[in-house]
C-alpha cells in the first residue's frame, strides 16, 4: 500500500475532464484564518478582507471565502504546487527588465 503522506509522482499523465474545468469556482483569499486536522483530513479556513465604508473612514471586515478540506497526500501536493509557483514568481522577479525604447531620440 502506498504511503498516504507521500504524493505519488509517477501516476502518468493526468487528464482533467472538460465537463468540470469551466465550472470550477475561483477562490480568492488574503490569508488562512485558521487550520487544523480532524479524522485524518487537513482543514484550512481561507479568508479575505472586505473594505466597508463607515462615514469618511473605512472598516476592514474579514470573511471566510472557503473551507478547504483534503487528505494529507493532497495537502502535500498543494504545498508542492505552491512552492513551485512561488519559485516561478521569484525567478520572474529576478530577471532584468528590458530597457524601454524612448519614443523620441535626440
N, C-alpha and C positions, 0 to 999 in steps of 0.2 A: 504494500500500500504506500502511496506517495506521502511525503511529509506535508501536512496541511499548512505549515508555516513557511514553506518554500514554494514560490510561484514556479509553475512549470515553464521551462524555457524552450523546449523543443516539441511543441504541440503541432507544428506545421502551420501553414497559413490560416489565419482566422478570416472567415467570411462573414461580414455584417449584413444582416437581412435588410434589403432596401425598403421593406414594408414598415420598418420601425425607425430608421435613422432620421427621417424627415419630421417625425412626430416627437422625438425626444426633447424634453424640456432643456432650456438653457438656464443654468443656475448660477447666479452671481452672488458673491459673498465678500465681505470685508474682513472676515476672520472666523475663527472657530470659537464659539462662546463657551462650549464645554465638551468633554469627551469622556469615554469610559468603555466598559465592556460588560456584556451580560450573556450568560449561557453560550459562550464561545463566539459571540458576534461583537464586532467592533462598533461602537456608537460614537458618532461625531455630530454635533449640532452646529450648523453653519448660520451665520448672522450677517446682516447688512445694516448700515447706518442710513436712517432717513432724516433729512433736514426738514424740520417743521417750523414755519414762521410763527412767531409769537410777538405780535406788535412789530416793533422795529428790530427785534432780536431774532435769533434762530436757536431752536432747541434741537438736540440730536436724540432721536429715538432709535433704539436698537431692536430689530425684529428678526425672528428666525426665518430663514429662507429655505432651509432644507434640513431634514433629519436623515443623515447618512448612516446606513447600516450595511455591513459587509462581513465576509469571513476574514480570517487572518491572512489567508493567501491573497485575497482580493485587496486588502489593505496594503500588503507588501507590494503588490503590482501597482497600486495607485501611488505609493511612495516613490517607487522606481520611475514611474512616468513623470511625476512632479520634479524629481531630481534631474531627469534628462531634459525636461522643458526649461528648467531654471538654468541648466548648463548652456542650452542653446541661446537663451536670452543673454546670459553673461558674455558668451562668445560674440554675439552681435553687438554688444555694448563696447567691446574692446577693439573692434575693427575700426581703423581710421576712416573718418568720413571723407568722401571725395570732395575736393575743393570746388566751390561754386565758381562757375564761369561768369565773370562780370558781364552785364548786358551791354556796357559801353566801355571800350578800351581807349585809353589815352595814348 
